[in-house]
Amino acid sequence: METKTFNEVKTDQRDVVRHENGYYYVQPRCDIRENKDHYYLLLEMPGVNKDTLSVQVKDGQLMIEGKMNIQEDGELIRSEIYKRNYRRVFTLGKTVDTQNIDASWKNGFLQMRLTKKEEAKPREIKINFN
């Protein structure tokens, strides 16, 4: 079940999305997990490197972009690898502390940890028995 905190910007259900400036982007596949303190995102973005990866938070949206950057030598005689630009946008709910987001990159995967605001974390309610 996907949490309502991550309401994605609506697109069709296909991988390829046409962006306003005429570029085509692929939405990277994403796993979202949650515990009482954090949300965790794992995005699959093969071929992207640190120079072509961008993560921003603006106006309550988490924007992730990356460009596949593979150096190619020689004459191309067959191509089965789709060269792609990645873009995914999530609208963040009010439960995410946008000042406390961590991201790391390893082996083609972007890993992110988004901290929940204190008021969004579950708390125990004391029950009075008379």
Secondary structure in CASP SS format (residue, H / E / C, confidence):
PFRMAT SS
TARGET T0000
AUTHOR 0000-0000-0000
METHOD secondary structure of the structure
MODEL  1
M C 1.00
E C 1.00
T C 1.00
K C 1.00
T C 1.00
F E 1.00
N E 1.00
E E 1.00
V C 1.00
K C 1.00
T C 1.00
D C 1.00
Q C 1.00
R C 1.00
D C 1.00
V E 1.00
V E 1.00
R E 1.00
H C 1.00
E C 1.00
N C 1.00
G C 1.00
Y C 1.00
Y E 1.00
Y E 1.00
V E 1.00
Q C 1.00
P C 1.00
R C 1.00
C E 1.00
D E 1.00
I E 1.00
R E 1.00
E E 1.00
N C 1.00
K C 1.00
D C 1.00
H E 1.00
Y E 1.00
Y E 1.00
L E 1.00
L E 1.00
L E 1.00
E E 1.00
M C 1.00
P C 1.00
G C 1.00
V E 1.00
N E 1.00
K E 1.00
D E 1.00
T E 1.00
L E 1.00
S E 1.00
V E 1.00
Q E 1.00
V E 1.00
K E 1.00
D C 1.00
G C 1.00
Q E 1.00
L E 1.00
M E 1.00
I E 1.00
E E 1.00
G E 1.00
K E 1.00
M E 1.00
N C 1.00
I C 1.00
Q C 1.00
E C 1.00
D C 1.00
G C 1.00
E C 1.00
L C 1.00
I C 1.00
R C 1.00
S C 1.00
E C 1.00
I C 1.00
Y C 1.00
K C 1.00
R C 1.00
N E 1.00
Y E 1.00
R E 1.00
R E 1.00
V E 1.00
F E 1.00
T E 1.00
L E 1.00
G C 1.00
K C 1.00
T C 1.00
V E 1.00
D E 1.00
T E 1.00
Q E 1.00
N E 1.00
I E 1.00
D E 1.00
A E 1.00
S E 1.00
W E 1.00
K E 1.00
N C 1.00
G C 1.00
F E 1.00
L E 1.00
Q E 1.00
M E 1.00
R E 1.00
L E 1.00
T E 1.00
K E 1.00
K C 1.00
E H 1.00
E H 1.00
A H 1.00
K C 1.00
P C 1.00
R C 1.00
E C 1.00
I C 1.00
K C 1.00
I C 1.00
N C 1.00
F C 1.00
N C 1.00
END
